[in-house]
């Protein structure tokens, strides 16, 4: 990817469509494409004379043969996505035309791009930093309003600007520390230790909040896993069907019908929820059912939210309390949902004693069969996720690489503070400060970044991105 040659790729999705866009980037993008271009209105007009940010209607030519009538968009460096000269050819969406144009470009010396190479060049040419480049991939992969909003904010530099500001503050003190080393014989201090300690406390607070936001950001990015658990015939499959508004899971009066987990995703207020219908929790009747119940507990451990569902007509308070007590210890958002209230004679399906004992649990009464209170369940799900999140103006971390760098920086700041408490000299403190700056720089790419890291990041992109 570090070659300074000219590359091409299909920028739109593979397959036939109304149009296809082929992107060319590099120092010879305009001059090379000019070889296969002919203006529709002036046969002598050349793309070499075109101004930046202009569109030209013409023909893709293979010698004297017209391949297609197309639009040629010109973007001259540095005012382009990659920071290089870029041409985008918008052709008709025929698969034959797409392949023919790419073959022509290869024939005149333009090579096919590697996955992620356009965004890599944008990063390399200073058009975006690493966090923004990764946000491009997240934006392409976003499948909900919430994940889209997070990706847009990061692509616009929300996260990287915050990291740069923190890093700049540390650099100022690091420079003063380094300056002290040049005057070590005079025994002077340029860096106010008290002020620096206050800065470290501020950095710790901000970095910890960013690191803590990953748990929320990760589930928003990948969908919130919700495990529906309970005894056989509690109505778990009926609830899943009610949430999906379709007959996805088999519903039967026979206990143990659900032998394996069933997963489906729905979107509530822009957030994706992955609902998991699990096997009923009880003593297994056979080997297959036992495997299903083991999978139930695996899904419980991996879920962010647990819906404990039970038949309000036959489940005693002590059973409910025992089950809630066990599930609450797992540290998840917990819903206590009494089902089948359409046939109960009780004034309240959930006793005051249960509500009092489990104050941090969301208590709801529903009828999955009649879809009573299903909307209330959805509203509470989105409410709980937003409570676990942050203010919409706050930065949310969604990338595990960023999380690791934040955690490493926090660890290093702890070492700096420990060193200051011990009265370590400036030269030793300066080493720890440089290490902390290195970890912060890994996030945005403001320092030399290992080629393996770059290869991993950009290798996940589509070709043409």
N, C-alpha and C positions, 0 to 999 in steps of 0.2 A: 504493500500500500504506500510505501514511501517513495515509489517511483514517480518522477515528474512527467509521466506520459499522459496521453489523452485516452479517456475511457468512455464506454457507452454501455447502456443497459435499458431494458424496458422498465419504465417508472410506474406504469399502471399494472394492474393485476394480470397474471397469465390467463390466456384464453381469449375467446372471441367476444367483442363488444362493439359499441357504436364507434368509439375512438380508442386509439392507443397512443401513449406518449413515450417517445424514446429520448432519453437524456444523454447528452454528450458533454463531458467536462474535461478541461485541460488546456495547456498552452496553445494547442493547434485545433481546438474545437471549431472555431469559426472558419479558419482557412481550409480545414479538411472537409467540413460539411459543404462549403462553397463548391467543392468539386462535383457534388451530386445534386446541386440546387439549380433550378431554372425558374426565374420569375414568370408568373402567369401573364404579366402585363408588359414586361420589358425584358426581352431575351438577353440583353447585354448587361443587365443589372447584376451586381455581385454582392454576396453577403459580406464580403470583406469591407465593403463601404458602409455597411449598416451601422446605425447608432445603437447604443445599448438600450435595452428595454423597449424594443420595437418588435412587431410581429409582421411577417411577410408571407403572403399567399403565393405558393409556387408548386413546382413539380419535383418529386424525387426521381432523379434520372439514373438509369443504368445505361450509360453510353447514350445512344439516341432513343432508347426506349423509356417511356413514362411508366414508372412503377405505381405512383399514386399522386393525387393532388393533396397537398398538406399545408399546414401552417408551421412556419419556422420562427421560433421565438429566440431572440438574442439577448444575452445578459453578459456584459463585459466586466472583467475583474476590476476592482474587488467587490463590486455590487451584485453579487450572486450568492446562491445558497452555499456553494463550496468555496467562494472567494476566488475562483478561477473564471476564465471565459467559459460560458455555458451556452449550449444550444439545445432547445427542446423541439423535437419534431412531432407534431400532432397529426397522426395519420388516421385513415379509417381502420376499424378494429379487426380486419381480417387477419387470421393467424398467418396466412401466406404472406401478406404485406409486411407484418411485423418481422417475420424471419428474413424476408428479402432485404428489408432496410438494414437490419443488423448485419447481414452478410455483406452488403455493400460497404458499410462502415468498417467492417473487419478488413475488407479487400483494400481499402485506401489507407490502412495503417492505424486504425483505432481499435484497441483491444477491449474485450468484454470486462466489465467491472467485477470486482469481488463483492461478496455480501458486505453491506455496510460501508463500502468505500467512499460513497458520496458524503456521508455524514462524517466519516473519518477525515476526509479532506477539509470539511467545514471546521472541524475541531483543530486540525493541524494548521490551518490558515487563520486561526483566531476568530472565526465567525461565531463560535460557541465554545463553552468549556465542557468538561466531561459530564457533569450533571445534566446539562442541557442536551447533550448528545444522547445520553441514556433516556432522557425524557421523550425524545423523538420516538424511540422504540416503544416506550410505554404508551404514547399517544396513539401509535398505529395499532397497538394491541388492546386499547381501552374498549370495554364492552358495556360500560355503564356511565351514567352522567357523573357520578362521584369520581370514578377512576379517570375520566376525561378531564375533569376540573383540576385534579391534582397534577396530571401530566402537563396540562397547559400552563399552570402556574410555574412548574419547575422548568419547562422549556423557555419560559420568559425570564428565567433567572432568579426566581424567588428564593430558592434554596441556596444557590451559589452566591448570591449577593450577601446573604446573611453569613455564610462561611467566610467570604472574602473580608467582610468587615471585622469579624472576630480575629482572623489571621493577621490583618493589618495592625490591630491593636497589640497583638503579641509581638509582631515584628518590631514595632517601635521600642518596646521594652528590651527585646533581644539585642537591638542595635546599641542601646545604652549599656547593656551588660557587656557586650563585646568591646565597647569603647573604654570601659573601665579596665579591661585587660591591657590596653595600651598605656595606661597610667598606673599600673600596679605598684610601682615604686613610690608613687606619691600618696597611695592609700586614700583615694577619693572615690566617692560613689555618685554616679550620674543618675542612676535609676532609683527612684524613691521606693524602698522595699514595701512600705505600708500601702502605697498606692498600687504597687504591682500585686500584692496579696489580695487587695480588694478586687482587682481585675480578674485574678484567677478564680475567686469565688463567683464572680459574675459569669465567667466563661463556663465554669462547672455547671451552674444553674441552667444556662441556655443549652449547653451541649447535652445535659441529661434530659431536658425536655424534648429536644430533637430525637435523642435515642429512644425515649419512651414512646414517642409518636409512631415508631415503626410498627408496634403491635397493631395499632389502628390502621395505619397506612397499608400494611401488608394485606389485611383482610379486605379492605376496600378495593385494592388492586386486583386481588384474586377471587373475590367473592366471600361473603361471610358464611362459614360453615355452621349449620344449625342441626343438631342431632335431636330427633324426636324419639324419646325413649319411654318405656313403661311396660306394664305387664301385657301378656297376650290378650287380644280382644279389647284393649283399652280404646281402640279407634285410631291408632297411629296411621294406618294406610288411608282411612277415611279422611283424616285431617290433611294428609299430603294431597289427596285428590281435591279437597276443598280449597287448599291454598293455591294449587295449580289451576283450579277450575276445569279439570279434566280427569278422566278415569285412567290414571297412570299406574296405580298400585292395585293389586288384587284384593278385594274386600270379601271376607268370609267369616262365618260364625265359628269355623273350626280353628282351634288354638294352634299357633305355630305356623300359620300360613306363610308369613314372611320369613324365609330361611336365610336370605341374603340382604344386604343393604341396597336400597334404591335411592339414587341421588338425582335431583332435578333443581334447576336454577330459575328463580323468578326475580324480577326487579321491583323494588318498592321504593318510591320516591328517589329514583336514580341510583339506588344501592343494590348490588347483586347479592342475593341470599341463596346459598346452596343447601337446600333442605334434604336431610338424610333420614329416610324411613328405616328404622332398625328392627331387628328381630326382637320379639318380646323377652323381657328379662324374667326368667323362671328356671327351674330345674329342667334341663334339656331331656326330651324324650328319646332322642336318638343322636347318632354321631353328627349327622348333617345339621340338625338344629343346634347342637352344642357349638359347632364351628360358627354358625350364624350369631349366636349369643356372644362368643368371643370377639367377633367383628364389631358387635354393638359397643363393647367397652373400648375397643380401639377407636371407634368413631367419636365416642364421648371424650376421650383424651385429646383428640385432634380438633374438636369443635370449639368455636368461640361462644356459642350459645347452646344451652340444653333446654329443651322443652320436655318437662316431665308430665306425661299425660296419663290420666287414670279415669276409670269408670266411677263417676260420683255416686252411683247407687250401691256399689258393693265394696268400696275401698274404705277401710277403717282409718281413723285419724292416726293410730299408732303406726300403721303401714306407711301412710303418707309421710309422717315425721321421720321414720327410719330412712326412707328413700331420699327425702330432701336433705337430711343430715349427711348421708353418704355423698350425694351429688354436689352439695355445697362445698365440701372439702376439696373438690377438684379445682376450685378457683375460677369457675366460668360464670358468665351471666346466666342466671337460672330462672326459668319460668315454671310455676306450679299451675297446671291447667286441668281443671275439673271438666270432664267431657260427659256427654249424654245427659245434660241437664233438661233436655226436652221431656224426659220420662221420670225425672226425680220428683219426689214430693216434698223435699226439704226446701225451706225458705231460702237458705243459702247453702250451696254445695260445698263451700269452703268454710270451715269453722273459724270463729274468732280466735280460738286458741292456736290454730295453725298459723294464722296471719300474724299473731302476736309473737309467736316463737321465731318465725322466719320473716323478719321485717325487711330484709334486703332482697327478698325474692319477689318477683312479679307474679301476682295471683290473678287468675282469670277463670271465668266460668263460660264454657262454650257448648255448642252442639255442632260437632263436625258434620253430622248427617244433614242437619237443616241449615248449615252454614251460619248459625247464629253466633255473633261476636267474632267472626273470622276477621272482619275489618279492624276490630279493636285489637286483635292479636297482632296484625300487621303493623298498626300504628305504634304499638308498644315495642315491637321489634326495632323499628327505625328509630324510635325515641331512645332506646337503650344504646344503640350503636352511636348515635350522635352524642350521648352523654359520655361515652368512652372516648370520643374523639376530642378535637380541639376546636378553638374558635376558627371560623372559616378563613380568617385573615392570617392564621398561624401557618408556619411551614410544617409540612407533614413528610416524613421520611418513608419511602416505599422500597428502597433498594438495599439489599443485604450487604453489598459492598460498602455503601455509605455508613450503615450501622456499625460494621466492623471498624471502620476508620474513626468514627465518633467514640466508640468504646476504647480504642487504643489511645486516642487523644485524652480522654478522661483519665485513663490510667496514668498517662504521662504527666498530666497536670497534678495528679495526686502525689507523684514523685517529686515534682517541683516544690509543692507546698511542704512536703515532708523535709526536703532539703533545706528550705528556708527556716523551718522550725528548728532544725539542727544547727543552723548558722553556717551552712556550707559556703565556701567562697564562690565568687562570681563565675570563675571558669568552669566549675562543675555544674552550676545552675544553668549556664549557657548551653551545655551539652544537652541537658534535658529539655530545654526550651526549643532547641533546634529539632529535637526528635518529635516534640509535639507539633511543631510547624510542618514537619514532613508528613505526619499523618493527616493533618488538615489539608495539605496540598494534594494528597492522594485523591481527595474527593473531587476537586475541581480540575486537577491536572496542571496546577500552577508550578509544579516542579517536574523534574525528569520522571516520567512514569515508565515502569517496566514494560517492555514490548509484549510480554505474555499477557499482562493485564489488558492492554489495548486490544490485542487479538481476541481475547475472550469477550470484551465488551462489544466490539463492532462485528464480530463473527456471528452474533445473534440476529443481526439485521437481515431484512430481505435484500436480495439483489435489486439494485436500482434505487436504494434508499441511502 
